[in-house]
Each structure stands twice: as C-alpha cells, then as structure tokens.
C-alpha cells in the first residue's frame, strides 16, 4: 500500500487537470447512459402506429384541426405509467419525469417529424459524449506524460547520489531499463489504477442507474454473475502480476546484452 500511496502522491501537482478530466469523464458516462436509455424509445417511435380517432362535426376543417392536434400530442410519445400518486415509488416517478422531458423535446406534428427529432437529439447527445471523451483523454494524457517525466527525473537524480560500488554490481542495460521500460509500466499502472478507476466507476454507476430505471428485476438478475466475474479477474490478476515481473526482468537482460554489444562492437570488429 505504501508503494501505491507514493505513486498516487505524484498526481497531486496535477489535481486541477485531473478534476477537469474526471468531470469530463462523468459527463461522457452520463451521455452514454442517455444513449442506452433512448434506444428503447427510438424503436418505440419508429415502429409505433398512429391511432387517431376522428369524431363527426359540422365543420370539417375544425375536425381535421382537432385530429391534427391529437396527433401532435399522442404520436411518438413515450408511454407513462399511470398509477395513483400514492402508489408511485421513486423509480417510477423518475422514469416518468424522464419520459415527460423527452416527450416535450421530440414531440412533432406526426410520426415522421417525431422520429426526425429523436434522431437529431441522439446525434447531439453522441457528439457531446465524444467531445467530453476527447477532453477527458486530453487532460489525462497530459497528466500521464507529466508523471512519466517526474518519475524519470527522480530516478536520474537517485542515480547521481548512489555510490560507485553500486554501479560495479549493476549492468548498464538494467539501469537503462529501469528508466525506460519500468517507468512506462508504472505509468500504465497509474493509468489503469486511477484513470480507469474514475471513468469506469462513473460509467458503471450511471449505466446501472439507467438499467435499474428500465427494469430493476432484470438488472438484479444480471448482477448475479458479478461475483464469478470478480473472482475470475482476481485470479487472472495474480497470474498476470507474476508474468509482468518476469517480463521486466527479461527486458532488462535484453537491454544489458544490447548495450554491451553496441558499446564493444568497435573493439570486436577491430580484432575480428
């Protein structure tokens, strides 16, 4: 835990950019959740059939006008659960509020106009979602590269303070590998441990909220497999950590051999 604490301590100088990136990630997750939720209403609007009843009247123009008004209010709208107010729980009220807002935004004179408004709204949400995704990637990439630079500077300063005997027992390629490969692996750890933790957690929370609003029973049923998934990820993570350590050790050996070969190639060629 101390290593993780020291690693994340390097992120403190960049907390402003981290905050902007995290906020952009939360908005991206919100937009993605809206896209998932609106897929159902879009299909309902696409395949719905308008059933407009017309009553006889003395003035045909007035009748047609009333029928058109009825079509405006009914066609393409989302079905709202009608229950007594006392029986409405939080999920139903929230779902109905969302449906009312969507109805207000996309309702048109006929089904074609309503479908066009739906598609336009989905495109706008998708553009906004990708814009926030770009902002999140931009600021987080800046933080990652800055952390790599700080790690390498600290490691180089540490090398300058070490005694001469230390370098007698260490191969040059291994020392170089720690500055290059090991720092990159550490940066990937920061990326997966912080960036993914923030963005994926927000996405899971928001998407789970929308799924619960759609059907809490199906969401609960799908969540039953999560313990198996987490157990599999834990076991695979333990194995991957072992292989990662071995991979870095082999990479250090390769760098050592390469450095010695390139450094002494002139001497070898001279006496070959």
C-alpha positions in Angstrom: 0.0 0.0 0.0 2.9 2.4 0.7 4.1 2.0 -2.9 0.6 2.8 -4.2 0.4 5.7 -1.9 3.7 7.1 -3.1 2.7 6.6 -6.7 -0.6 8.4 -6.4 1.2 11.2 -4.4 2.8 12.2 -7.7 -0.6 13.1 -9.0 -1.1 15.9 -6.5 0.5 18.7 -8.6 -1.9 18.0 -11.4 -5.1 17.9 -9.4 -6.8 20.6 -11.5 -6.3 18.8 -14.7 -7.4 15.5 -13.0 -10.5 17.2 -11.8 -11.4 18.5 -15.3 -10.7 15.1 -16.8 -12.8 13.4 -14.2 -15.6 15.8 -14.7 -15.5 15.3 -18.4 -15.5 11.6 -17.9 -18.6 11.8 -15.7 -20.4 13.8 -18.4 -19.3 11.3 -21.0 -20.7 8.5 -18.9 -24.0 10.4 -18.5 -24.3 10.9 -22.2 -23.5 7.3 -22.8 -26.2 6.3 -20.4 -28.7 8.6 -22.1 -27.9 6.9 -25.4 -28.6 3.5 -23.9 -31.8 4.6 -22.4 -33.1 6.3 -25.5 -32.5 3.3 -27.7 -35.8 1.8 -26.5 -37.9 5.0 -27.0 -36.4 5.4 -30.5 -37.5 1.9 -31.5 -41.0 2.5 -30.0 -41.3 5.7 -32.0 -40.0 4.0 -35.2 -42.5 1.1 -35.1 -45.4 2.8 -33.4 -48.7 3.2 -35.3 -50.8 6.3 -35.0 -54.3 5.5 -33.9 -56.2 8.7 -34.1 -60.0 8.7 -33.7 -62.0 11.3 -35.6 -65.4 12.4 -34.5 -68.1 13.9 -36.8 -68.6 17.6 -36.7 -70.4 20.2 -38.7 -67.2 22.0 -39.6 -64.7 19.5 -41.3 -61.8 22.0 -41.0 -62.2 22.1 -37.3 -62.4 18.4 -37.1 -59.2 18.0 -39.1 -57.5 20.6 -37.0 -58.5 18.8 -33.8 -57.4 15.5 -35.2 -54.0 17.0 -36.1 -53.7 18.4 -32.6 -54.5 15.0 -31.2 -51.7 13.6 -33.4 -49.3 16.1 -32.2 -49.9 15.2 -28.6 -50.1 11.4 -29.0 -48.0 10.1 -31.8 -44.4 9.2 -30.9 -44.8 9.9 -27.2 -43.5 7.5 -24.6 -45.9 5.6 -22.5 -46.1 6.9 -19.0 -47.1 4.6 -16.2 -50.4 5.8 -14.8 -50.9 5.0 -11.2 -52.3 6.8 -8.2 -49.8 9.3 -6.9 -49.6 7.5 -3.6 -48.6 4.2 -5.3 -45.8 5.8 -7.4 -42.4 4.8 -6.0 -39.1 6.7 -6.6 -38.1 4.7 -9.7 -41.5 5.1 -11.4 -41.6 8.8 -10.7 -38.0 9.3 -12.0 -38.8 7.2 -15.1 -42.0 9.2 -15.8 -40.2 12.5 -15.4 -37.5 11.5 -17.9 -40.2 10.3 -20.4 -42.1 13.6 -20.0 -38.9 15.6 -20.7 -38.2 13.5 -23.8 -41.8 13.8 -25.0 -41.5 17.6 -24.6 -38.3 17.7 -26.7 -39.2 15.4 -29.5 -43.0 15.6 -30.0 -43.8 16.6 -33.5 -46.9 17.1 -35.7 -46.7 13.5 -37.0 -44.6 10.3 -36.5 -42.1 11.3 -39.2 -41.3 14.6 -37.5 -41.1 13.0 -34.1 -38.7 10.4 -35.5 -36.6 13.1 -37.0 -36.4 15.0 -33.7 -35.5 11.8 -31.9 -32.6 11.1 -34.4 -31.4 14.7 -34.1 -31.4 14.5 -30.3 -29.5 11.3 -30.3 -26.9 12.7 -32.7 -26.5 15.8 -30.5 -26.0 13.5 -27.4 -23.5 11.4 -29.3 -21.5 14.4 -30.4 -21.5 15.8 -26.8 -20.5 12.4 -25.5 -17.5 12.1 -27.8 -16.5 15.7 -27.1 -16.3 15.0 -23.3 -14.4 11.8 -24.1 -11.9 13.8 -26.0 -11.5 16.3 -23.2 -11.1 13.5 -20.7 -8.4 11.8 -22.8 -6.6 15.1 -23.5 -6.2 16.1 -19.8 -5.5 12.6 -18.6 -2.8 12.1 -21.3 -1.1 15.3 -20.1 -1.1 14.0 -16.6 0.3 10.7 -17.6 3.1 12.1 -19.6 3.9 14.6 -16.8 4.1 11.7 -14.3 6.4 9.8 -16.6 8.7 12.8 -16.8 8.7 13.3 -13.0 9.5 9.6 -12.4 12.4 9.6 -14.8 13.8 12.9 -13.3 13.6 11.4 -9.8 15.2 8.2 -10.9 18.0 10.1 -12.6 18.6 12.2 -9.5 18.7 9.0 -7.5 21.4 7.5 -9.8 23.5 10.6 -9.2 23.5 10.1 -5.5 24.4 6.4 -5.5 27.9 5.2 -4.6 30.4 4.0 -7.2 30.3 0.4 -5.7 26.6 0.2 -6.7 27.4 0.7 -10.3 30.1 -2.0 -10.1 27.4 -4.6 -9.3 24.8 -3.4 -11.8 24.7 -3.8 -15.5 24.3 -0.7 -17.6 21.4 -2.2 -19.6 19.4 -3.0 -16.4 19.9 0.6 -15.1 18.7 1.9 -18.5 15.7 -0.5 -18.5 14.5 0.9 -15.2 14.5 4.4 -16.6 12.7 3.4 -19.8 10.6 0.3 -19.6 9.9 0.2 -15.8 8.7 3.8 -15.8 6.3 3.1 -18.7 4.9 0.1 -16.9 4.4 2.2 -13.8 2.6 4.8 -15.9 0.3 2.1 -17.2 -0.4 1.2 -13.6 -1.3 4.8 -12.9 -3.5 4.9 -16.0 -5.3 1.7 -15.1 -5.4 2.3 -11.4 -6.6 6.0 -11.4 -7.9 7.0 -14.8 -9.9 3.8 -15.4 -11.0 3.7 -11.7 -12.6 7.2 -12.1 -14.0 6.8 -15.6 -15.2 3.2 -15.4 -16.7 3.7 -11.9 -18.7 6.6 -13.1 -19.8 4.7 -16.2 -20.9 1.7 -14.1 -22.8 3.8 -11.7 -24.7 5.8 -14.3 -25.4 2.9 -16.7 -26.5 0.8 -13.7 -28.9 3.6 -12.8 -30.4 3.7 -16.3 -30.7 -0.1 -16.3 -32.5 0.0 -13.0 -34.9 2.6 -14.3 -35.6 0.4 -17.3 -36.1 -2.8 -15.3 -34.7 -3.4 -11.8 -35.6 -7.1 -11.9 -33.6 -7.8 -15.0 -30.7 -5.7 -13.7 -30.7 -7.7 -10.4 -30.7 -10.9 -12.4 -27.8 -9.8 -14.5 -25.9 -8.8 -11.3 -25.9 -12.3 -10.0 -23.0 -13.2 -12.3 -20.8 -10.4 -10.9 -19.2 -12.5 -8.1 -18.0 -15.0 -10.7 -16.6 -12.3 -12.9 -14.8 -10.6 -10.0 -13.3 -13.9 -8.9 -12.0 -14.7 -12.4 -10.5 -11.2 -12.7 -8.8 -11.6 -9.3 -7.2 -14.9 -10.2 -6.1 -13.7 -13.6 -4.6 -10.6 -12.0 -2.4 -12.6 -9.7 -1.0 -14.6 -12.6 -0.5 -11.6 -14.7 1.5 -9.8 -12.0 3.9 -12.7 -11.9 4.3 -12.7 -15.6 4.8 -8.9 -15.6 7.7 -9.1 -13.2 9.4 -11.8 -15.3 8.8 -9.8 -18.4 10.5 -6.7 -17.0 13.5 -8.8 -15.8 13.9 -10.4 -19.2 13.6 -6.9 -20.8 16.4 -5.7 -18.6 18.6 -8.6 -19.6 18.0 -7.9 -23.3 18.9 -4.2 -22.8 22.1 -5.2 -21.0 23.2 -7.6 -23.8 22.3 -5.0 -26.4 24.1 -2.2 -24.6 27.3 -4.3 -24.2 27.2 -5.5 -27.8 26.8 -2.0 -29.3 29.3 -0.4 -26.9 32.0 -3.0 -27.7 31.2 -3.6 -31.3 34.2 -1.5 -32.5 36.6 -3.5 -30.4 35.2 -6.8 -31.6 35.3 -5.6 -35.3 38.9 -4.3 -34.8 40.2 -7.7 -33.6 37.9 -9.9 -35.7 
